[in-house]
Amino acid sequence: MSKEYGLSIWGEDNFIIDNDTINVNYGSKPSLLEITQDIRDMGYRGPILLRLPHLAKKQLQRLFGEFDRACREFGYSGKFKAVFPLKVNQYPEFVDAVTTLGKEYNYGLEAGSKAELIIAMAKTPIGSPITVNGFKDKEMIALCFIAAKSGHDITVTIEGINELVTILEVFKEFNHDNTHAISPKIGMRIRLHSSGIGTWAKSGGYSSKFGLTSTELLEAYEMLKREKLLDRLAMIHFHIGSQMSEIGPLKKALREAGNIYAELKKRGAANLNAINIGGGLAVEYSQHIPNESRNYSIKEFANDVVFLMQEISRSKGVKEPDIFTESGRFVASSHAVLIAPVLELFSQEYHERSLRLKEKNPPLIQELFDLYRAINKNNAREYLHDALDHMESLLTLFDLGYIDLEDRSNTEILVHLIVKRAIELLGKNGTKELKRLQNRIQEKYLVNFSIFQSLPDFWGLGQNFPIMPIHKLSTKPTRSASIWDITCDSDGEIAFNPSSPLLLHDIDVEEEEYFLGFFLVGAYQEVLGMRHNLFTHPTEAVVVFDDNGEYHIKNIIEAQNLIDVLDDLDYDTGSIDKKLKSIIEDSHLIDDAEKQELLGKLYLYLSENSYLKTILSLDAKMKKGSKR
Ligand SMILES: *Cc1c(COP(=O)(O)O)cnc(C)c1O
């Protein structure tokens, strides 16, 4: 990986590298570093989630732009419509941005639960579509009727016959007079024969959790007809799963769904006029060419959808349907970047000054020391091999009780220093072996964030996200890194395959700050985030650009404080507060003045969030001794 960290693969021109920083490729092109510094200057510490709404807008422009183009080129008579699936990101700052920016496209919202439905009802502009998917009870369906009666263009997609029975029931409760009846439109989710490809492929196919079989479709059709509500049937829906890596399965699904649409239309569903292709449009997360995550472009995607719908409609002699998409990942992922400070490089303790050499050292240790002193360009490979060999022997000697802990510590330090030195000396001429060694000895970078909170799909699904430093980019990174978060969980680590390492800079965090950016985290990560170890959603900030291209930082929401976190878990925080206060006041170890001082400190800490607050000077002070 070169110093651009695969930006040309995953970056979509959203960012550019300018000298030694990565900058937002928009307006005055500020660097992520200066934005981060601005926010830290306001006193915020810990990880920061930056929202860049202009990137969500760009995705909407691409989505609508490509489909409009395809419809024009093919002379397609149906309309293109889209909704944002709320499950992908329900955070208010994002939903507000996307509904505001989406107004010019009549962009609507998709809801999969009651709480999401309430957001959709409140935030979707009247006239823009709302679609409702997922399992529904009577109350949820009643909410859909309330939405319809308030003037919303809402379509309820039924996942099974029972839901249709409930809809008919609620219909009667809400409409006593069938001639002026107002109700949501009805969609039918079909159970696809074909299934998707990729990590999330379970959403499609016969074993899917969702959708109606052909038999059930016919049953539902007849039920609607019998109840004289066939005119409500408006949409056929499918969703083949998220992050669709190949276009093939989508084409199969489109043929299935298109033919079902045409069959039902010909049978007499006069108002059936839309096909909803769900989500699945993939995002390129790869930082390395060999594992590109999708084999199609948005252009090909739009062309295939429009072409196939047209072809099927023509051959069956029915009207071309409106096309709905519910792409979420595609719209949301690029808008958010997580910036987190590096707290420590673990091997920094492998420093010459940490050696505890004795008057008389075991011979192998003495030899290691001599190797370290004498290593040069010509002997580097040989000395490196000797050092690795000695290390094995010395570790065995320790296990057998022949050398002590200080000797073992000296072994670790010296071997580490020799490997590092050999890598420096051999530089570009390094052999494959050396590269492998370099990559295997991954430096552990301790980073002030939680993988469970901010990258849950890494933990749960092995999904990689682009990671790179946001500065020092004109300096060659030399350390093959692994990333450790600050949870106490050994799964809180991102290690890299030696064949595709993440190279970071060899910095001294006592001397300078070092920030990593985690990109494409705007879809799913925020809401799936877990409070493992009670680390919360990071501090977030919205970055907007004015007409002059200058950026402004808005709507900072600080990460929850300690007391609010406990309150969320339903702890009785009042009694915790009282208890903490009383044990300090009752303590026999300290006097009243000190009690007051401790209480002051305690209340200050309780009002802060749980991320670490290391400040350079303080950090340096702690480091004087041994850090860990
Ligand atoms: C999850 C989901 C989506 C969004 O999928 P993306 O892959 O994020 O585009 C759309 N529709 C339905 C029904 C879903 O369940």
The ligand as an SDF file (V2000), in Angstrom:
LIG
                    3D

 15 15  0  0  0  0  0  0  0  0999 V2000
  -31.7660   -3.1210    5.0440 C   0  0  0  0  0  0  0  0  0  0  0  0
  -32.7480   -2.8630    4.0020 C   0  0  0  0  0  0  0  0  0  0  0  0
  -32.4840   -1.9260    3.0020 C   0  0  0  0  0  0  0  0  0  0  0  0
  -31.1620   -1.1900    2.8830 C   0  0  0  0  0  0  0  0  0  0  0  0
  -30.1760   -1.9930    2.3250 O   0  0  0  0  0  0  0  0  0  0  0  0
  -28.7530   -1.3440    1.8930 P   0  0  0  0  0  0  0  0  0  0  0  0
  -27.9450   -2.5130    1.5280 O   0  0  0  0  0  0  0  0  0  0  0  0
  -28.2370   -0.5960    3.0500 O   0  0  0  0  0  0  0  0  0  0  0  0
  -28.9900   -0.4680    0.7390 O   0  0  0  0  0  0  0  0  0  0  0  0
  -33.4680   -1.6730    2.0770 C   0  0  0  0  0  0  0  0  0  0  0  0
  -34.6590   -2.3070    2.1260 N   0  0  0  0  0  0  0  0  0  0  0  0
  -34.9380   -3.2320    3.0770 C   0  0  0  0  0  0  0  0  0  0  0  0
  -36.2470   -3.8970    3.0730 C   0  0  0  0  0  0  0  0  0  0  0  0
  -34.0060   -3.5450    4.0330 C   0  0  0  0  0  0  0  0  0  0  0  0
  -34.2770   -4.4550    4.9560 O   0  0  0  0  0  0  0  0  0  0  0  0
  1  2  1  0
  2  3  1  0
  2 14  2  0
  3  4  1  0
  3 10  2  0
  4  5  1  0
  5  6  1  0
  6  7  2  0
  6  8  1  0
  6  9  1  0
 10 11  1  0
 11 12  2  0
 12 13  1  0
 12 14  1  0
 14 15  1  0
M  END
$$$$
